[in-house]
Amino acid sequence: MRVLDYLKQIKIFRSIIYGIVGLFTYPGLALFNEMKIEGTEHLEDLPKQNVLFVSNHQTYFADVITFVHIFCAVKWKKFNRLGIPYYLLNPFTNVYFIAAEETMNDNWLTKLFKLGGALTVKRTWRAEGQDVQRDRDVVDTQKIDKALKKYKKKFEKAKILLQLRERQSFTKPSIKRRAEVLKAVYKQQIAAGIIDS
C-alpha cells in the first residue's frame, strides 16, 4: 500500500491514469449525454495550488470524472465546453477527491481512477444498491480530517491569505522601504540591548 501512496504523488503517474480514464469516459460525457457546462470562466483565475472545491454529489464517479474533465478543459482554455479531448495529453492532475468506497471499487475503470487521488468513504445512506441507515465510520472522518489538515498546512505554506491581504490596498514602495528600515533598526536596538523585547 505504501508504494501506491508514493505513486499517487508522482505527476506523470497521475497524468497517465487521468489520460486513460478520461479517454474511456469522454464518449459518455460529450457524445451520449447532453451535458451543459456553465461558469467555467470563474475557474480560470483560481490559483494553481491549494484550492478546495466542494460538491454536494461528489461521491458518485460520474460527478468526479466530469469535474476532472472540466478542470482539464479549462487548463487548456476551453470554457463552457469540452470539445476534442486533447486536453487529456497534459491533464490537470492536482486534484484530490472524496468518493464513495462502493462506487470506486465497482469496476476496473473506477479502481484505476481511485489511484489518481481518491479519498474513499463509506456511504451512510446506501450500500450495494439498497437504502440503509448506518452511523458514520470514525475512520472515514479521520481520513477527511487528515486530508483537511494537510490542505490547511499547504494553504498556509503558500501564503495565499497574506497575498490577498496585500492586494487589498496599494502601498507605495517608499512606504514599504521605510517600514523595512524601521523594522531593521528596531531589531538592531533589541540585539544591542537598548530596547527590551
Backbone as ProteinMPNN parsed JSONL, in Angstrom:
{"seq_chain_A": "MRVLDYLKQIKIFRSIIYGIVGLFTYPGLALFNEMKIEGTEHLEDLPKQNVLFVSNHQTYFADVITFVHIFCAVKWKKFNRLGIPYYLLNPFTNVYFIAAEETMNDNWLTKLFKLGGALTVKRTWRAEGQDVQRDRDVVDTQKIDKALKKYKKKFEKAKILLQLRERQSFTKPSIKRRAEVLKAVYKQQIAAGIIDS", "coords_chain_A": {"N_chain_A": [[0.825, -1.201, 0.0], [2.001, 1.209, 0.648], [3.646, 1.762, -1.53], [1.812, 2.393, -3.534], [0.701, 4.696, -2.413], [2.904, 6.363, -2.579], [3.246, 6.453, -5.376], [0.932, 7.796, -6.127], [1.551, 10.421, -5.695], [3.204, 11.19, -7.722], [3.44, 13.108, -10.58], [3.505, 12.284, -13.341], [2.557, 9.682, -13.206], [-0.042, 10.096, -12.263], [-0.965, 11.622, -14.401], [-0.996, 9.753, -16.481], [-2.935, 7.973, -15.513], [-5.203, 9.708, -15.388], [-5.385, 10.326, -18.086], [-5.965, 7.806, -19.316], [-8.368, 7.039, -17.992], [-9.868, 9.287, -18.654], [-10.044, 9.075, -21.479], [-11.684, 6.821, -21.748], [-14.013, 7.691, -20.515], [-14.824, 10.009, -21.776], [-16.48, 9.716, -24.198], [-18.998, 9.037, -23.059], [-19.604, 11.341, -21.607], [-19.475, 13.54, -23.431], [-20.587, 12.749, -25.881], [-22.83, 10.957, -25.625], [-24.42, 11.863, -23.498], [-26.258, 14.838, -22.972], [-24.644, 17.302, -21.938], [-24.577, 20.292, -20.174], [-22.442, 22.915, -19.655], [-21.59, 25.49, -17.483], [-20.177, 28.579, -16.336], [-17.418, 28.162, -16.225], [-15.528, 30.076, -16.682], [-14.93, 31.251, -14.296], [-13.205, 29.549, -13.093], [-10.76, 29.904, -14.256], [-9.201, 31.975, -13.14], [-8.431, 31.046, -10.699], [-6.03, 30.174, -8.133], [-3.149, 28.12, -8.885], [-2.572, 26.201, -7.052], [-3.658, 24.727, -3.947], [-6.54, 24.948, -3.797], [-9.731, 24.428, -2.682], [-12.342, 22.518, -3.657], [-15.692, 21.973, -3.333], [-18.329, 19.749, -3.647], [-21.722, 18.785, -3.601], [-22.611, 16.311, -4.565], [-20.414, 14.686, -4.985], [-19.752, 12.086, -4.39], [-20.304, 10.272, -6.278], [-19.029, 8.522, -9.065], [-19.366, 9.508, -11.707], [-19.811, 12.246, -11.34], [-17.382, 13.099, -10.225], [-15.51, 12.455, -12.261], [-16.491, 14.055, -14.276], [-15.973, 16.635, -13.274], [-13.179, 16.522, -13.303], [-12.69, 16.359, -16.08], [-13.698, 18.887, -16.803], [-11.98, 20.643, -15.333], [-9.56, 20.007, -16.585], [-10.134, 20.809, -19.217], [-10.493, 23.581, -18.874], [-7.935, 24.271, -18.118], [-6.734, 24.127, -20.585], [-7.826, 26.29, -21.809], [-10.482, 26.014, -22.676], [-13.659, 26.965, -22.454], [-16.759, 26.436, -20.873], [-17.302, 24.194, -22.39], [-16.329, 20.938, -23.628], [-15.207, 19.867, -26.004], [-12.835, 18.519, -28.393], [-10.936, 15.987, -26.881], [-8.106, 16.675, -26.472], [-6.968, 17.812, -24.337], [-6.448, 15.869, -22.505], [-3.92, 14.99, -22.93], [-2.142, 16.438, -21.438], [-3.129, 16.558, -18.574], [-4.917, 18.284, -15.898], [-3.681, 17.6, -12.924], [-3.592, 18.05, -10.23], [-5.576, 17.252, -8.281], [-7.589, 16.131, -5.707], [-10.035, 13.988, -4.37], [-13.101, 13.217, -2.67], [-14.761, 10.209, -2.529], [-17.333, 7.7, -2.815], [-16.693, 4.607, -1.335], [-17.817, 2.191, -2.229], [-18.622, 2.869, -4.839], [-16.152, 3.454, -6.032], [-14.907, 1.009, -6.062], [-16.201, -0.445, -7.905], [-15.718, -1.224, -10.672], [-13.063, -1.974, -13.074], [-12.267, 0.465, -14.184], [-13.03, 2.475, -12.389], [-11.557, 1.633, -10.2], [-8.99, 2.053, -11.146], [-9.074, 4.837, -11.475], [-9.302, 5.572, -8.846], [-6.717, 5.415, -7.942], [-5.729, 7.818, -8.732], [-6.011, 9.803, -6.824], [-8.053, 9.508, -4.91], [-10.023, 9.793, -1.979], [-11.535, 7.61, -0.153], [-14.771, 6.952, 1.204], [-17.279, 5.431, 3.296], [-20.65, 5.222, 2.37], [-23.403, 6.537, 4.209], [-26.045, 6.219, 3.716], [-26.59, 4.452, 1.663], [-25.935, 1.217, 0.381], [-24.62, -1.282, -1.631], [-26.642, -0.941, -3.579], [-28.944, -0.724, -2.086], [-31.088, 1.072, 0.154], [-29.869, 2.197, 3.218], [-29.416, 2.636, 6.77], [-26.917, 3.783, 8.523], [-24.375, 4.503, 10.936], [-21.894, 7.097, 10.842], [-18.648, 6.217, 9.812], [-15.923, 6.179, 11.898], [-13.292, 6.051, 11.053], [-13.457, 7.037, 8.442], [-14.105, 9.708, 8.94], [-11.766, 10.472, 10.217], [-9.964, 10.21, 8.088], [-10.832, 12.273, 6.394], [-10.447, 14.486, 8.084], [-7.649, 14.371, 8.344], [-6.887, 14.824, 5.685], [-7.9, 17.435, 5.334], [-6.354, 18.835, 7.212], [-3.857, 18.521, 6.055], [-4.298, 19.929, 3.697], [-4.774, 22.477, 4.787], [-2.284, 23.04, 5.894], [-0.706, 23.175, 3.566], [-1.964, 25.329, 2.344], [-1.436, 27.417, 4.16], [1.338, 27.433, 3.981], [1.725, 28.288, 1.374], [1.024, 30.899, 1.574], [-1.236, 32.31, 0.657], [-3.363, 33.745, 1.77], [-2.007, 35.884, 2.9], [-1.065, 37.123, 0.572], [-3.523, 37.897, -0.546], [-4.378, 39.779, 1.327], [-2.388, 41.709, 1.012], [-3.0, 42.614, -1.514], [-5.311, 44.034, -1.165], [-5.033, 46.731, -0.694], [-3.076, 49.417, -2.016], [0.326, 49.94, -1.423], [2.732, 52.352, -1.349], [6.034, 52.064, -2.76], [8.036, 53.528, -1.398], [7.02, 53.808, 1.169], [6.932, 51.141, 1.953], [9.687, 50.573, 2.017], [10.49, 52.342, 4.034], [9.17, 51.213, 6.235], [10.503, 48.749, 6.346], [13.11, 49.611, 6.979], [12.676, 50.808, 9.498], [11.905, 48.54, 10.916], [14.264, 47.031, 10.775], [15.999, 48.696, 12.215], [14.768, 48.585, 14.714], [15.15, 45.835, 15.336], [17.944, 45.813, 15.521], [18.311, 47.472, 17.732], [17.156, 45.938, 19.702], [18.884, 43.739, 19.674], [21.226, 45.001, 20.494], [20.602, 45.584, 23.055], [19.42, 47.91, 23.821], [16.681, 48.27, 23.748], [14.171, 46.512, 25.504], [12.706, 43.436, 24.718]], "CA_chain_A": [[0.0, 0.0, 0.0], [2.887, 2.364, 0.716], [4.14, 2.05, -2.88], [0.719, 3.083, -4.225], [0.614, 6.057, -1.856], [4.022, 7.111, -3.158], [2.978, 6.653, -6.805], [-0.146, 8.781, -6.264], [2.118, 11.768, -5.608], [4.016, 11.455, -8.911], [2.598, 13.756, -11.589], [3.407, 11.504, -14.576], [1.692, 8.547, -12.888], [-1.418, 10.609, -12.231], [-1.314, 12.036, -15.764], [-1.329, 8.542, -17.244], [-4.234, 7.5, -15.01], [-6.246, 10.631, -15.83], [-5.498, 10.188, -19.537], [-6.659, 6.551, -19.631], [-9.757, 7.136, -17.514], [-10.509, 10.341, -19.444], [-10.375, 8.566, -22.814], [-12.812, 5.895, -21.655], [-15.229, 8.354, -20.029], [-15.171, 11.14, -22.636], [-17.668, 9.494, -25.049], [-20.22, 9.092, -22.258], [-19.884, 12.715, -21.191], [-19.611, 14.516, -24.518], [-21.334, 12.265, -27.042], [-24.098, 10.298, -25.311], [-25.201, 12.717, -22.588], [-26.273, 16.258, -23.335], [-24.152, 17.996, -20.754], [-24.466, 21.74, -20.321], [-21.435, 23.418, -18.726], [-21.651, 26.945, -17.314], [-19.403, 29.196, -15.267], [-16.012, 27.754, -16.153], [-14.642, 31.251, -16.726], [-14.542, 31.563, -12.919], [-12.137, 28.633, -12.704], [-9.506, 30.301, -14.883], [-8.425, 32.878, -12.297], [-8.095, 30.434, -9.417], [-4.613, 29.829, -8.011], [-2.806, 26.794, -9.406], [-2.44, 25.294, -5.922], [-4.391, 24.963, -2.701], [-7.926, 25.325, -3.992], [-10.633, 23.396, -2.192], [-13.59, 22.535, -4.41], [-16.638, 21.118, -2.63], [-19.557, 19.478, -4.381], [-22.661, 18.012, -2.813], [-22.812, 14.962, -5.095], [-19.158, 14.186, -5.497], [-19.479, 10.7, -4.031], [-20.571, 9.46, -7.461], [-17.912, 8.521, -10.001], [-19.659, 10.362, -12.865], [-19.614, 13.646, -10.945], [-15.952, 13.356, -10.039], [-14.812, 12.439, -13.549], [-16.943, 15.237, -15.016], [-15.191, 17.769, -12.781], [-11.805, 16.379, -13.801], [-12.718, 16.772, -17.491], [-13.89, 20.347, -16.867], [-10.743, 21.281, -14.885], [-8.544, 19.825, -17.644], [-10.519, 21.646, -20.362], [-10.226, 24.979, -18.522], [-6.469, 24.437, -18.173], [-6.404, 24.298, -22.0], [-8.576, 27.469, -22.271], [-11.79, 25.66, -23.248], [-14.636, 27.408, -21.468], [-18.15, 26.007, -21.015], [-17.407, 23.078, -23.336], [-15.208, 20.019, -23.568], [-14.574, 19.798, -27.321], [-11.982, 17.351, -28.623], [-10.225, 15.824, -25.602], [-6.645, 16.738, -26.496], [-6.552, 18.265, -23.017], [-6.03, 14.711, -21.714], [-2.491, 14.76, -23.145], [-1.474, 17.068, -20.294], [-4.286, 16.889, -17.729], [-4.788, 18.962, -14.615], [-3.588, 16.441, -12.032], [-3.529, 18.436, -8.822], [-6.942, 17.106, -7.806], [-7.9, 15.057, -4.777], [-11.487, 13.995, -4.248], [-13.74, 12.258, -1.78], [-15.703, 9.414, -3.307], [-17.876, 6.553, -2.107], [-15.862, 3.407, -1.461], [-18.557, 1.226, -3.047], [-18.567, 3.326, -6.23], [-14.783, 3.405, -6.55], [-14.491, -0.391, -6.187], [-17.234, -1.061, -8.742], [-15.159, -1.88, -11.864], [-11.633, -1.717, -13.273], [-12.038, 1.87, -14.5], [-13.111, 3.258, -11.148], [-10.414, 1.24, -9.37], [-7.839, 2.759, -11.703], [-9.242, 6.258, -11.171], [-9.077, 5.721, -7.404], [-5.274, 5.621, -7.765], [-5.411, 9.186, -9.11], [-6.151, 10.774, -5.741], [-9.332, 9.366, -4.214], [-10.158, 9.574, -0.548], [-12.804, 6.883, -0.178], [-15.562, 6.884, 2.431], [-18.467, 4.58, 3.192], [-21.903, 5.985, 2.411], [-24.245, 6.243, 5.372], [-27.437, 6.09, 3.291], [-26.767, 3.487, 0.594], [-24.912, 0.184, 0.271], [-24.94, -2.362, -2.573], [-27.89, -0.65, -4.266], [-30.059, -0.705, -1.131], [-31.085, 2.158, 1.133], [-29.501, 1.735, 4.556], [-29.228, 3.647, 7.809], [-25.795, 3.401, 9.373], [-23.633, 5.624, 11.501], [-20.651, 7.47, 10.199], [-17.471, 5.45, 10.191], [-14.945, 7.061, 12.529], [-12.085, 6.038, 10.215], [-13.717, 7.954, 7.329], [-13.998, 11.061, 9.481], [-10.345, 10.728, 10.448], [-9.343, 10.399, 6.771], [-11.186, 13.615, 5.921], [-9.737, 15.433, 8.953], [-6.229, 14.334, 7.982], [-6.749, 15.492, 4.382], [-8.128, 18.865, 5.528], [-5.179, 19.376, 7.893], [-2.799, 18.574, 5.042], [-4.661, 21.048, 2.826], [-4.587, 23.725, 5.539], [-0.841, 23.258, 6.001], [-0.243, 23.622, 2.246], [-2.544, 26.648, 2.14], [-0.674, 28.374, 4.966], [2.698, 27.479, 3.455], [1.691, 29.055, 0.126], [0.797, 32.299, 1.973], [-2.255, 32.88, -0.219], [-4.118, 34.736, 2.534], [-1.132, 37.054, 3.002], [-1.094, 37.777, -0.735], [-4.827, 38.545, -0.708], [-4.395, 40.977, 2.182], [-1.51, 42.705, 0.401], [-3.644, 43.143, -2.717], [-6.498, 44.816, -0.82], [-4.728, 48.152, -0.828], [-1.766, 49.68, -2.593], [1.285, 50.618, -0.563], [3.818, 52.904, -2.162], [7.337, 51.443, -2.477], [8.797, 54.296, -0.411], [6.467, 53.49, 2.494], [7.4, 49.788, 2.266], [11.103, 50.685, 2.38], [10.568, 52.999, 5.339], [8.764, 50.214, 7.236], [11.591, 47.774, 6.459], [14.219, 50.267, 7.69], [12.28, 50.935, 10.908], [11.918, 47.189, 11.478], [15.674, 46.665, 10.93], [16.521, 49.5, 13.323], [14.179, 48.02, 15.931], [15.842, 44.572, 15.604], [19.301, 46.135, 15.957], [18.228, 48.013, 19.093], [16.898, 44.798, 20.615], [20.134, 42.961, 19.72], [22.209, 45.775, 21.25], [20.144, 45.687, 24.441], [18.879, 49.258, 24.078], [15.239, 48.089, 23.99], [13.786, 45.18, 25.96], [11.623, 42.901, 23.877]], "C_chain_A": [[0.869, 1.265, 0.0], [3.382, 2.758, -0.677], [3.074, 2.811, -3.661], [0.562, 4.508, -3.716], [1.727, 6.937, -2.408], [3.752, 7.435, -4.627], [1.903, 7.712, -7.044], [0.375, 10.218, -6.281], [2.912, 12.157, -6.851], [3.117, 11.945, -10.041], [2.439, 12.915, -12.851], [2.502, 10.283, -14.38], [0.226, 8.976, -12.908], [-1.87, 11.041, -13.62], [-1.728, 10.84, -16.614], [-2.696, 8.011, -16.815], [-5.366, 8.387, -15.516], [-6.459, 10.539, -17.334], [-6.287, 8.948, -19.927], [-8.126, 6.639, -19.23], [-10.522, 8.179, -18.324], [-10.907, 9.863, -20.829], [-11.586, 7.637, -22.789], [-14.109, 6.592, -21.243], [-15.691, 9.498, -20.923], [-16.398, 10.87, -23.516], [-18.984, 9.574, -24.272], [-20.604, 10.506, -21.866], [-20.237, 13.624, -22.364], [-20.508, 14.052, -25.653], [-22.718, 11.733, -26.689], [-24.993, 11.111, -24.377], [-25.163, 14.156, -23.093], [-25.92, 17.05, -22.081], [-24.018, 19.482, -21.051], [-23.517, 22.247, -19.233], [-21.529, 24.938, -18.691], [-20.69, 27.374, -16.22], [-17.936, 28.82, -15.198], [-15.043, 28.927, -16.236], [-14.181, 31.654, -15.323], [-13.388, 30.679, -12.443], [-10.771, 29.094, -13.212], [-8.62, 31.112, -13.947], [-8.069, 32.302, -10.932], [-6.592, 30.173, -9.336], [-4.364, 28.404, -8.503], [-2.701, 25.759, -8.294], [-3.409, 25.689, -4.824], [-5.775, 25.546, -2.903], [-8.78, 24.16, -3.525], [-11.956, 23.545, -2.922], [-14.524, 21.531, -3.764], [-17.901, 20.981, -3.456], [-20.443, 18.566, -3.544], [-22.759, 16.558, -3.271], [-21.524, 14.312, -5.557], [-18.832, 12.77, -5.057], [-19.737, 9.775, -5.21], [-19.43, 9.626, -8.46], [-18.15, 9.483, -11.157], [-19.447, 11.834, -12.538], [-18.135, 13.985, -10.846], [-15.247, 13.421, -11.384], [-15.249, 13.616, -14.419], [-16.161, 16.47, -14.582], [-13.749, 17.704, -13.275], [-11.729, 16.806, -15.259], [-12.828, 18.3, -17.607], [-12.622, 21.075, -16.441], [-9.66, 21.191, -15.954], [-8.852, 20.719, -18.846], [-10.221, 23.12, -20.086], [-8.722, 25.25, -18.545], [-6.021, 24.704, -19.615], [-7.238, 25.414, -22.638], [-9.856, 27.12, -23.034], [-12.839, 25.988, -22.191], [-16.039, 26.965, -21.859], [-18.349, 24.948, -22.095], [-16.201, 22.168, -23.14], [-14.471, 19.955, -24.904], [-13.779, 18.511, -27.489], [-11.054, 17.199, -27.425], [-8.697, 15.796, -25.693], [-6.098, 17.236, -25.159], [-6.11, 17.111, -22.131], [-4.56, 14.361, -21.932], [-1.655, 15.359, -22.016], [-2.568, 17.507, -19.321], [-3.907, 17.664, -16.474], [-4.819, 17.874, -13.553], [-3.581, 16.79, -10.556], [-4.933, 18.425, -8.212], [-7.012, 15.915, -6.849], [-9.392, 15.129, -4.524], [-11.953, 12.938, -3.27], [-14.792, 11.53, -2.598], [-16.16, 8.223, -2.473], [-17.031, 5.321, -2.392], [-16.518, 2.383, -2.379], [-18.468, 1.587, -4.536], [-17.173, 3.138, -6.809], [-14.23, 1.983, -6.643], [-15.404, -1.16, -7.132], [-16.669, -1.806, -9.945], [-13.703, -1.465, -12.043], [-11.335, -0.238, -13.52], [-12.064, 2.739, -13.243], [-11.973, 2.903, -10.194], [-9.145, 1.94, -9.842], [-7.894, 4.245, -11.337], [-8.992, 6.536, -9.69], [-7.593, 5.963, -7.111], [-4.855, 7.054, -8.069], [-5.632, 10.214, -8.029], [-7.453, 10.69, -4.976], [-9.144, 9.182, -2.713], [-11.52, 8.91, -0.397], [-13.441, 6.837, 1.203], [-16.759, 5.966, 2.195], [-19.71, 5.461, 3.27], [-22.711, 5.576, 3.63], [-25.687, 5.97, 4.964], [-27.666, 5.002, 2.243], [-25.6, 2.497, 0.586], [-25.425, -0.921, -0.642], [-26.317, -2.171, -3.218], [-29.116, -0.585, -3.37], [-29.932, 0.51, -0.218], [-30.786, 1.575, 2.511], [-29.422, 2.926, 5.496], [-28.079, 3.164, 8.676], [-25.072, 4.655, 9.833], [-22.386, 5.892, 10.67], [-19.528, 6.587, 10.703], [-16.42, 6.425, 10.712], [-13.675, 7.153, 11.672], [-12.251, 6.997, 9.033], [-13.575, 9.406, 7.77], [-12.536, 11.429, 9.72], [-9.6, 10.958, 9.136], [-9.587, 11.827, 6.265], [-10.473, 14.676, 6.757], [-8.258, 15.519, 8.585], [-5.995, 15.066, 6.653], [-6.935, 17.002, 4.513], [-6.95, 19.528, 6.242], [-4.016, 19.521, 6.919], [-3.036, 19.753, 4.096], [-4.387, 22.379, 3.52], [-3.106, 24.062, 5.654], [-0.269, 23.767, 4.681], [-0.723, 25.039, 1.966], [-1.753, 27.702, 2.896], [0.743, 28.537, 4.435], [2.769, 28.322, 2.175], [1.445, 30.543, 0.372], [-0.202, 33.013, 1.055], [-3.026, 33.977, 0.498], [-3.312, 36.025, 2.676], [-1.129, 37.84, 1.689], [-2.413, 38.516, -0.953], [-4.899, 39.831, 0.115], [-3.538, 42.09, 1.583], [-2.171, 43.358, -0.808], [-4.863, 44.01, -2.413], [-6.26, 46.307, -0.96], [-3.312, 48.301, -1.366], [-0.9, 50.424, -1.582], [2.442, 51.087, -1.429], [5.148, 52.256, -1.779], [8.143, 52.2, -1.419], [8.306, 54.0, 1.012], [6.889, 52.084, 2.916], [8.852, 49.822, 2.727], [11.265, 51.298, 3.765], [10.205, 52.012, 6.455], [9.852, 49.166, 7.441], [12.767, 48.354, 7.239], [13.89, 50.373, 9.172], [12.309, 49.578, 11.608], [13.358, 46.745, 11.729], [16.314, 47.424, 12.092], [16.032, 48.941, 14.654], [14.89, 46.724, 16.32], [17.263, 44.823, 16.102], [19.313, 46.654, 17.389], [17.953, 46.914, 20.105], [18.171, 43.98, 20.79], [21.189, 43.681, 20.565], [21.823, 45.93, 22.712], [19.594, 47.046, 24.799], [17.403, 49.167, 24.431], [15.03, 46.669, 24.478], [12.628, 44.691, 25.114], [10.427, 42.468, 24.661]], "O_chain_A": [[0.492, 2.276, -0.593], [3.523, 3.945, -0.975], [3.388, 3.767, -4.37], [0.318, 5.426, -4.499], [1.515, 8.12, -2.674], [3.997, 8.555, -5.074], [1.949, 8.439, -8.037], [-0.275, 11.117, -6.814], [3.259, 13.326, -7.021], [2.151, 11.278, -10.412], [1.335, 12.837, -13.389], [1.766, 9.9, -15.289], [-0.627, 8.308, -13.492], [-3.031, 10.848, -13.981], [-2.694, 10.911, -17.374], [-3.517, 7.643, -17.656], [-6.373, 7.885, -16.016], [-7.588, 10.659, -17.809], [-7.18, 9.02, -20.772], [-9.016, 6.349, -20.029], [-11.693, 7.978, -18.646], [-11.988, 10.201, -21.311], [-12.414, 7.662, -23.699], [-15.194, 6.125, -21.589], [-16.846, 9.914, -20.834], [-17.286, 11.719, -23.58], [-19.969, 10.117, -24.771], [-21.787, 10.838, -21.799], [-21.197, 14.39, -22.29], [-21.129, 14.876, -26.324], [-23.686, 12.033, -27.389], [-26.217, 11.034, -24.48], [-24.135, 14.621, -23.585], [-26.785, 17.411, -21.283], [-23.421, 19.877, -22.052], [-23.754, 22.037, -18.043], [-21.547, 25.593, -19.733], [-20.422, 26.617, -15.286], [-17.27, 29.128, -14.209], [-13.868, 28.788, -15.897], [-13.158, 32.323, -15.175], [-12.681, 31.029, -11.498], [-9.741, 28.713, -12.656], [-7.4, 30.947, -13.963], [-7.475, 32.989, -10.102], [-5.947, 29.971, -10.365], [-5.281, 27.583, -8.527], [-2.735, 24.559, -8.566], [-3.908, 26.813, -4.774], [-6.143, 26.527, -2.256], [-8.561, 23.023, -3.94], [-12.615, 24.579, -2.819], [-14.184, 20.353, -3.656], [-18.472, 21.972, -3.909], [-19.948, 17.673, -2.856], [-22.969, 15.666, -2.449], [-21.551, 13.461, -6.446], [-17.731, 12.291, -5.326], [-19.41, 8.59, -5.135], [-18.931, 10.731, -8.671], [-17.234, 10.203, -11.554], [-18.952, 12.588, -13.376], [-17.692, 15.029, -11.325], [-14.467, 14.342, -11.629], [-14.457, 14.12, -15.215], [-15.734, 17.263, -15.421], [-13.167, 18.73, -13.626], [-10.814, 17.533, -15.644], [-12.133, 18.92, -18.412], [-12.214, 22.029, -17.104], [-8.936, 22.154, -16.205], [-7.946, 21.318, -19.427], [-9.748, 23.831, -20.973], [-8.288, 26.33, -18.945], [-5.046, 25.421, -19.841], [-7.349, 25.483, -23.863], [-10.261, 27.852, -23.936], [-12.888, 25.344, -21.143], [-16.455, 27.098, -23.01], [-19.441, 24.82, -22.649], [-15.188, 22.568, -22.567], [-13.241, 19.985, -24.932], [-14.03, 17.526, -26.795], [-10.445, 18.178, -26.992], [-8.062, 14.963, -25.045], [-4.907, 17.099, -24.881], [-5.463, 17.336, -21.108], [-4.007, 13.533, -21.208], [-0.589, 14.843, -21.682], [-2.899, 18.691, -19.251], [-2.75, 17.694, -16.055], [-5.87, 17.285, -13.305], [-3.565, 15.892, -9.713], [-5.415, 19.435, -7.699], [-6.541, 14.824, -7.168], [-9.958, 16.221, -4.47], [-11.302, 11.913, -3.067], [-15.611, 12.153, -3.275], [-15.471, 7.792, -1.548], [-16.698, 5.031, -3.541], [-15.847, 1.776, -3.214], [-18.265, 0.717, -5.382], [-17.029, 2.708, -7.954], [-13.179, 1.777, -7.249], [-15.382, -2.391, -7.155], [-17.103, -2.925, -10.219], [-13.173, -0.69, -11.246], [-10.283, 0.261, -13.119], [-11.225, 3.622, -13.063], [-11.478, 3.763, -9.465], [-8.325, 2.369, -9.03], [-6.888, 4.834, -10.941], [-8.523, 7.615, -9.328], [-7.254, 6.64, -6.14], [-3.752, 7.468, -7.709], [-5.457, 11.405, -8.283], [-7.918, 11.696, -4.442], [-8.225, 8.502, -2.257], [-12.549, 9.577, -0.502], [-12.763, 6.705, 2.222], [-17.191, 5.753, 1.062], [-19.809, 6.337, 4.129], [-22.704, 4.413, 4.033], [-26.48, 5.529, 5.795], [-28.814, 4.658, 1.958], [-24.442, 2.876, 0.76], [-26.528, -1.433, -0.453], [-27.067, -3.133, -3.382], [-30.227, -0.405, -3.867], [-28.829, 0.926, 0.137], [-31.384, 0.578, 2.915], [-29.368, 4.076, 5.061], [-28.244, 2.242, 9.474], [-25.148, 5.712, 9.208], [-21.905, 5.045, 9.918], [-19.47, 6.252, 11.886], [-16.073, 7.39, 10.03], [-13.06, 8.215, 11.581], [-11.306, 7.691, 8.659], [-12.996, 10.229, 7.06], [-12.12, 12.558, 9.457], [-8.705, 11.801, 9.071], [-8.676, 12.494, 5.776], [-9.953, 15.65, 6.213], [-7.688, 16.608, 8.524], [-5.037, 15.825, 6.512], [-6.214, 17.77, 3.878], [-6.586, 20.658, 5.917], [-3.284, 20.511, 6.95], [-2.107, 20.477, 3.74], [-3.834, 23.298, 2.916], [-2.714, 25.222, 5.527], [0.554, 24.682, 4.67], [0.018, 25.855, 1.418], [-1.433, 28.756, 2.347], [1.289, 29.64, 4.434], [3.771, 28.993, 1.93], [1.64, 31.359, -0.529], [-0.022, 34.184, 0.723], [-3.314, 35.021, -0.087], [-3.862, 37.123, 2.586], [-1.184, 39.069, 1.694], [-2.425, 39.627, -1.482], [-5.419, 40.845, -0.349], [-3.906, 43.264, 1.634], [-1.924, 44.53, -1.093], [-5.395, 44.656, -3.315], [-7.171, 47.06, -1.303], [-2.466, 47.424, -1.191], [-1.33, 51.402, -0.97], [3.051, 50.299, -2.153], [5.368, 51.934, -0.612], [8.856, 51.582, -0.628], [9.105, 53.951, 1.948], [7.173, 51.847, 4.09], [9.209, 49.176, 3.712], [12.075, 50.836, 4.569], [10.861, 51.981, 7.496], [10.102, 48.739, 8.568], [13.358, 47.665, 8.071], [14.731, 50.063, 10.015], [12.699, 49.489, 12.772], [13.652, 46.152, 12.767], [17.085, 46.851, 12.863], [16.801, 48.837, 15.609], [15.204, 46.521, 17.493], [17.737, 44.13, 17.002], [20.206, 46.323, 18.168], [18.454, 46.952, 21.228], [18.507, 43.574, 21.902], [21.96, 43.034, 21.274], [22.64, 46.365, 23.524], [19.325, 47.313, 25.971], [16.922, 49.891, 25.302], [15.624, 45.729, 23.951], [11.69, 45.435, 24.83], [9.446, 42.001, 24.082]]}, "name": "protein", "num_of_chains": 1, "seq": "MRVLDYLKQIKIFRSIIYGIVGLFTYPGLALFNEMKIEGTEHLEDLPKQNVLFVSNHQTYFADVITFVHIFCAVKWKKFNRLGIPYYLLNPFTNVYFIAAEETMNDNWLTKLFKLGGALTVKRTWRAEGQDVQRDRDVVDTQKIDKALKKYKKKFEKAKILLQLRERQSFTKPSIKRRAEVLKAVYKQQIAAGIIDS"}
